Each structure stands twice: as structure tokens, then as C-alpha cells.
Amino acid sequence: MNKLQRILVPVDFSETSKRALEYAHFFANRFDAKLDVLHVWRPSEYAGDEMVVLTRSEPELTLSTFLRNHADQQLSAFLKDVPHSKQLLESGDPAQVISKVAGEGGYDLIIMGTHGRTGLSHLMLGSVAEKVVRLAPCPVLTWRTPAEKK
């Protein structure tokens, strides 16, 4: 087995992805690996790029530029106190983009959170983590935050 050198951590800004990132940081330290963090944002399915957003700070932005800038700001804030090698921001279908980035980037491992949905919510929403496990060119370690005890 090759040495673990590069870890990709996809995040969606949820508490589960935050915990997976913390776990990935432990792995990166343990194996002296580089840790890159990826967020995949979805472009609007209902509005084309001709739609313009007016803001106070920017006179006129296309909707996709506005969404990308917003995702970039969220990612920077999410990673404010987390050591990482590289911050990646992509758009598209999350499972496909994560798998593509992992393959093109030569990553040795993906560590990502899963929400652990079951039943109808799993059927309706699907599972990005499940799709990544099927599509990824490298091993995928999923982190599920344990349910709170009542």
C-alpha cells in the first residue's frame, strides 16, 4: 500500500462535515498528509446566467458569480480556524464533482460526512456520500455524527 499523502475533505458547512473535517485533520497529522478541503456549490437550476443580482458592495453581478462569491465567503469562514493545505471551490453535482476532483488531483483518501438519512428522506434526497463511495477513484471514509440520546 502506498503512503497516505493527500486527503480530500468535501464539506457542506453542516455540523457533520465539520466533525468529518476534524477527523480528517487527525488523519492528516497522523500520516503527515496534505489536507485539501472542497466545497461544491450548485448553480441555480431555475435562472440562467443572464439574471443579474444587485448588491450594495457590487454594482451588478450575474447570479452564478454572486452564488460563487457567497460560497467562497462561506468556505473561508468555515475554514477560518482549521489548518488545511488548499481550499477548493467547484460547482455542479456534488458526488460527480467530488469524484472528478479526487481523480484529477491524485488523492489517496476522501474523508466526508454523511447525514445518515434513511427511509423516505434518503429516497427523496439521496446520499452524496453513497454516490461518492460508488464513483470515487480512491477509498472513501465516511463520518456520521452519532444521533443524540434522548
Disulfide bonds with the S-S distance in Angstrom:
none
